[in-house]
Amino acid sequence: MASGSSTTNLPKAHIGNIAIKSKPRPEKTASLWKTLEEYPLDAFKLDHRLANDSISILKTGLCDFRLSRDCRWPWLILVPQRADITEIFELTPLDQVMLTFETELASTALKKATGATKINVAAIGNIVRQLHVHVVARFEGDPNWPGPIWGYGKAEAYVDAKRDQFIETMREALSS
């Protein structure tokens, strides 16, 4: 190597310290910035139907825990805060584990807070494609028991005070 060479001060290449990989390459850096511009990290946007039909009560590592505005059933909707995801298998393996953990957290809290006979969990998404998981407390004798809640009757809104009390109860159950 000539004494004026730009590699004179670089350490000898060996496993874990290869000179070519140690230096940032402009084409790789430019490619990374282009990727970040095309897929910004904050691109998550809540579907307008989920926003209209539910209220955010808590945000965790992955999900926005939302309370359905339909008071006929105690009903949480977990929305993973990831852009352009419609299916569970599209989540990263770590996010899949987090979703399972957070679904169990919501199910346990809902059962504890309501004393429900059964907790139903479903990720359907035929109409609202954005990935979301329904966690619904069911009771013998509730509207349409034991049939499904989907498409049954007309939604009934919470009275503000009852809604606020239930949200507080759920927050306490989720944090314990």
C-alpha positions in Angstrom: 0.0 0.0 0.0 1.2 3.5 -0.8 1.8 5.7 2.2 -0.7 8.3 0.9 -3.5 5.7 0.6 -6.8 6.4 2.4 -6.7 2.9 3.9 -3.4 3.4 5.7 -5.0 4.2 9.1 -7.6 1.4 8.9 -7.2 -1.7 11.0 -6.4 -4.9 9.3 -9.5 -6.7 8.2 -10.6 -9.7 10.3 -13.9 -11.2 11.4 -16.0 -8.5 13.0 -13.8 -5.7 11.6 -13.9 -5.7 7.9 -12.8 -2.3 6.6 -15.3 -2.1 3.8 -18.2 -2.7 6.2 -16.8 -0.3 8.8 -17.1 2.7 6.6 -20.6 4.2 5.8 -21.2 3.9 2.1 -23.2 6.8 0.6 -25.4 4.6 -1.5 -26.5 2.6 1.6 -27.1 5.8 3.6 -29.1 7.3 0.7 -31.1 4.1 0.4 -32.0 4.1 4.1 -33.2 7.7 3.9 -35.3 6.9 0.9 -36.9 4.0 2.7 -37.7 6.2 5.7 -39.3 8.7 3.4 -41.4 6.1 1.7 -42.4 4.3 5.0 -42.3 6.9 7.8 -42.3 5.4 11.3 -45.3 7.5 12.3 -47.5 6.5 9.4 -50.1 4.8 11.6 -53.5 6.2 11.2 -56.6 4.9 13.0 -59.4 3.9 10.6 -62.2 6.4 10.8 -64.9 3.8 11.6 -62.9 2.6 14.6 -62.4 6.2 15.7 -66.2 6.8 15.4 -67.3 3.6 17.0 -64.9 3.5 20.0 -63.0 5.6 22.6 -59.3 5.2 23.5 -58.9 4.3 27.1 -55.2 3.2 27.2 -52.2 2.9 24.9 -49.7 0.2 25.6 -46.5 -1.0 23.8 -48.4 -2.2 20.8 -52.1 -1.5 21.0 -54.5 1.3 21.5 -57.1 -0.2 23.9 -60.5 1.2 22.9 -63.9 0.9 24.4 -66.8 0.2 22.0 -69.5 2.9 22.2 -72.1 0.2 22.1 -73.1 -0.4 25.8 -75.0 -3.6 25.2 -71.8 -5.6 25.8 -68.7 -4.6 27.7 -66.4 -4.6 24.6 -62.8 -3.6 24.1 -61.1 -3.2 20.7 -57.4 -3.6 20.6 -55.8 -1.8 17.6 -52.1 -2.5 17.0 -50.5 0.8 16.2 -48.8 -0.4 13.0 -49.4 1.1 9.6 -51.0 -0.9 6.8 -51.5 -4.1 8.7 -54.6 -6.1 8.1 -53.7 -9.6 9.3 -52.0 -10.9 12.5 -49.5 -12.8 10.4 -48.3 -9.5 8.8 -47.1 -8.3 12.2 -43.4 -9.0 13.1 -42.9 -12.1 15.3 -42.3 -9.8 18.3 -45.5 -7.8 17.6 -47.4 -11.1 17.4 -46.2 -12.0 20.8 -47.1 -8.5 22.1 -50.6 -8.8 20.6 -51.1 -12.2 22.3 -49.9 -10.7 25.6 -52.1 -7.6 25.3 -55.1 -9.7 24.3 -54.7 -11.8 27.4 -54.3 -8.6 29.5 -57.6 -7.2 28.0 -59.4 -10.5 28.4 -58.3 -11.0 32.0 -59.2 -7.4 33.0 -62.6 -7.5 31.3 -63.4 -10.8 33.1 -62.3 -9.4 36.4 -64.2 -6.1 35.9 -67.4 -7.6 34.7 -67.6 -11.2 36.1 -68.6 -12.3 32.6 -69.7 -15.8 31.8 -67.6 -15.9 28.7 -65.0 -13.7 27.0 -65.1 -13.8 23.2 -62.0 -12.8 21.2 -62.1 -12.2 17.5 -60.0 -10.5 14.7 -62.4 -10.5 11.8 -62.0 -7.3 9.7 -64.2 -8.1 6.8 -65.6 -4.5 6.8 -62.9 -2.6 8.7 -59.7 -4.0 7.2 -57.3 -2.3 9.7 -56.1 -5.0 12.1 -58.1 -4.9 15.3 -59.0 -7.5 17.9 -62.5 -7.5 19.6 -62.6 -8.7 23.2 -66.2 -8.9 24.3 -67.7 -9.9 27.7 -70.8 -12.1 27.3 -73.4 -13.1 29.9 -76.2 -15.6 29.8 -79.3 -13.6 29.0 -77.4 -10.7 27.3 -78.8 -9.4 24.0 -78.6 -12.3 21.5 -77.1 -14.8 24.0 -75.7 -17.3 23.0 -75.6 -16.0 19.4 -73.0 -13.7 17.9 -73.1 -9.9 18.6 -72.3 -9.0 15.0 -75.1 -7.3 13.2 -77.6 -7.9 16.0 -80.0 -5.1 16.7 -79.0 -1.5 16.9 -76.1 -0.1 18.9 -76.9 1.7 22.1 -74.8 4.5 23.4 -73.5 4.7 27.0 -74.8 7.3 29.3 -71.7 9.6 29.8 -71.4 8.9 33.6 -71.7 5.1 33.1 -69.2 5.2 30.3 -66.7 7.2 32.3 -67.1 4.9 35.4 -66.6 1.8 33.2 -63.5 3.4 31.6 -62.0 4.0 35.1 -62.9 0.5 36.2 -61.2 -0.9 33.1 -58.1 1.2 33.5 -57.7 0.0 37.1 -58.3 -3.6 36.1 -55.7 -3.3 33.2 -53.1 -1.8 35.5 -53.4 -4.4 38.3 
